[in-house]
């Protein structure tokens, strides 16, 4: 071969250009759905049933100390609790939801709530766990619940412990 006769050369292609010809171009049909932000809930027990409260509505969790009854108080008010020098109105969630009455035990907790004019808290039997709830998975309360009880809930969701009722604190306080 003479010097002026050059070998035919391969076309100048970028290394991945050849792959474009082999792989079909995928046109996006629809943009991917944005991931829903999960909402953290504190799960707690009333008897064997599990309920949840959004963490953003919770100020603190404390063991229930001495409960002082208030003569003539509405049935949903269990009494007053001294929480580090602050007097908190403790609500009987069992009574409000129409569950079997039970005196708070040594293992009971007070869930102190935030963003209310007066300090208020909910008495619960024990703490379950913290759950990250996808708002799109919330289902309506069961039709077997009485209307007064269902009115206190945003809905329900399945968690490892079973079906968890998601409380609406504002509705609970209105009851």
C-alpha positions in Angstrom: 0.0 0.0 0.0 1.3 3.4 -0.9 1.6 6.1 1.6 -1.0 8.2 -0.1 -3.5 5.4 -0.1 -5.0 5.4 3.4 -7.0 2.6 4.9 -10.7 3.4 5.1 -11.2 4.6 8.7 -14.2 4.0 10.9 -16.5 7.1 11.3 -15.6 9.3 14.3 -18.3 8.3 16.8 -18.4 9.0 20.5 -18.0 5.7 22.4 -21.7 5.6 23.5 -23.1 6.8 20.1 -23.2 3.3 18.8 -25.4 2.2 21.8 -28.0 4.8 20.8 -28.6 3.0 17.5 -29.0 -0.3 19.3 -31.1 0.8 22.3 -34.5 2.2 21.7 -35.0 5.7 23.0 -37.5 5.7 25.8 -39.9 8.6 25.8 -41.3 9.4 29.2 -45.0 8.8 29.1 -45.7 10.7 32.3 -43.3 12.2 34.8 -42.7 10.0 37.8 -45.1 10.7 40.7 -43.5 12.7 43.5 -42.9 10.7 46.6 -45.4 11.5 49.3 -44.0 12.8 52.4 -44.6 10.5 55.3 -46.1 11.9 58.5 -44.6 10.7 61.8 -47.2 9.4 64.3 -46.8 8.3 67.9 -48.7 5.0 68.4 -50.2 4.3 71.8 -52.5 1.7 73.4 -55.9 2.0 75.0 -56.4 -1.5 76.2 -55.5 -3.8 73.3 -56.3 -1.2 70.6 -53.6 1.0 69.0 -54.2 4.6 68.2 -52.0 7.3 66.7 -51.3 11.0 67.2 -49.2 13.2 64.8 -45.9 14.0 66.4 -46.3 17.6 65.4 -49.2 17.9 67.9 -47.2 16.3 70.7 -45.3 18.4 73.2 -44.0 15.6 75.4 -44.6 12.1 76.8 -44.5 11.6 80.5 -45.4 8.9 83.0 -48.7 9.8 84.6 -48.1 11.1 88.1 -50.6 11.9 90.7 -54.0 12.7 89.1 -56.1 15.2 91.0 -59.8 14.8 90.4 -62.0 17.9 89.8 -65.4 17.7 91.4 -68.1 18.5 88.8 -65.8 18.3 85.8 -67.2 17.0 82.5 -66.9 13.2 82.0 -64.0 13.5 79.5 -61.8 15.3 82.1 -59.9 12.9 84.2 -58.3 15.6 86.4 -55.3 17.8 86.7 -51.6 16.7 86.6 -48.6 18.7 87.8 -46.1 18.3 84.9 -42.8 19.9 86.2 -44.7 22.8 87.8 -47.2 23.3 85.1 -50.8 22.3 85.7 -52.1 20.2 82.8 -55.8 19.2 82.2 -55.7 15.5 81.7 -58.4 14.1 79.4 -59.8 10.6 79.7 -59.5 9.4 76.1 -61.2 6.1 76.9 -64.3 7.9 78.1 -64.3 10.3 75.2 -64.1 7.5 72.7 -66.7 5.4 74.5 -64.3 2.6 75.5 -64.5 0.6 78.7 -63.7 2.7 81.6 -60.5 1.9 83.5 -58.6 3.7 86.2 -55.2 4.9 85.0 -52.5 2.5 86.2 -48.9 3.0 87.3 -47.8 2.4 83.7 -50.1 5.0 82.2 -48.7 7.9 80.3 -49.7 11.6 79.7 -49.3 12.8 76.2 -48.9 16.6 76.6 -50.2 18.4 73.6 -48.9 21.6 72.0 -50.6 24.7 70.5 -53.6 25.0 72.9 -54.4 28.0 74.9 -54.4 26.0 78.1 -52.1 23.0 78.8 -53.9 19.8 78.0 -52.9 16.2 77.7 -54.3 12.7 77.0 -54.1 9.8 79.3 -53.1 6.6 77.5 -52.3 3.0 78.8 -48.9 2.6 77.1 -46.7 3.6 74.2 -46.6 1.5 71.0 -44.0 3.0 68.6 -43.4 5.8 66.2 -44.8 5.2 62.7 -44.1 7.0 59.4 -47.6 7.2 57.8 -48.3 7.7 54.1 -51.3 10.0 54.0 -52.4 8.3 50.8 -52.9 5.0 52.6 -55.3 6.3 55.3 -58.7 4.7 55.2 -61.9 5.9 56.7 -62.9 4.7 60.2 -64.7 1.4 60.3 -68.5 1.6 59.8 -68.9 -0.6 63.0 -67.7 2.3 65.2 -70.4 4.6 66.6 -70.7 8.0 64.9 -69.5 9.8 68.1 -66.3 7.7 68.1 -65.7 8.0 64.3 -66.0 11.8 64.6 -62.8 11.9 66.6 -60.6 10.3 63.9 -59.0 11.3 60.7 -59.1 7.7 59.6 -57.3 4.3 60.1 -54.2 2.7 58.8 -52.7 -0.8 59.0 -49.5 -1.1 61.2 -47.7 -4.2 62.4 -49.8 -4.2 65.6 -53.1 -4.2 63.7 -55.4 -1.4 62.6 -54.5 2.0 64.1 -57.0 4.7 64.6 -55.5 8.2 63.8 -56.9 10.7 66.2 -57.9 14.3 65.3 -57.0 16.1 68.5 -59.1 19.1 67.8 -62.2 16.8 67.4 -61.3 14.9 70.6 -61.2 18.2 72.5 -64.6 19.4 71.2 -66.2 16.2 72.4 
